[in-house]
Amino acid sequence: MENRRNHWSVDETELKKDPEQYAIWRLEQRINWGLGNAKINKKELRAYWEKIDIDPLTRKALALALQ
């Protein structure tokens, strides 16, 4: 089972109605707060690379890992 944090300010049920926004939110959460046992999907990360909001150093590190 994936270790997840519940964020009181986010209604995941509502967010799932917009698959793109949900995918972006989920990527940001995993990058910023940890993965638990799950891995980030590289294809999904590349698809939303320009849209995810992460700090510049993390972005550099992930860019190196994607090469």
N, C-alpha and C positions, 0 to 999 in steps of 0.2 A: 504494500500500500504506500502510495506517495505521501511524504511528509509535507503538509500544506499549512499555510497560515491563513486564517480567516480574517479578512479585512472588513470591519464593520461598515465602512463607507461604500462598499461595492456590493451591488446586488448581481451576483453571477448569473442568476436566472434571466434577468433583464439583459445583461451584457451579452449573453449567448445568442440573443436574437440578431445580433450583428456579428457574424462569424469573423470578419476581418478585425474589428475592434477587440473582440474577445481574444483572438490569437495574439494581437499586439500586447494587450494587457497581460496575458499569460506569460509571454516572453519576458516582458519587463519585470514581472514578479519573480520569475525564476532567476533572472540575471541579478536582480538587486537583492533578493532575499534568500536565495539558495534553491537548490534543486531537489533536495531530499534524495531519493533513489532514482529519479527520472533524469534523462539526458535531454539536452536541447536538440531539437530536430534542425540539422544544418540547412536543409532545404527551406524550412519555414523561416529560419533566421535570415537567410539570404533574401527571401521574398519580402520581408518587412524591414530590412536593414535601414532604409532611409526614414522609416516611420517610427521606429522605437526610440524612446526617450531614455538614454542612459548616459552616464558621465563619460567625458572624453577618454580618460585613462582605461576604463573598462572597454570602451569601443575599440581602442587600439589593441588591447590584449585579445579581444575576440577576433579582430581582423587578422591578427597574426595566426590565431588558432584555425581560422577558416582557410588559410592558404594551403 
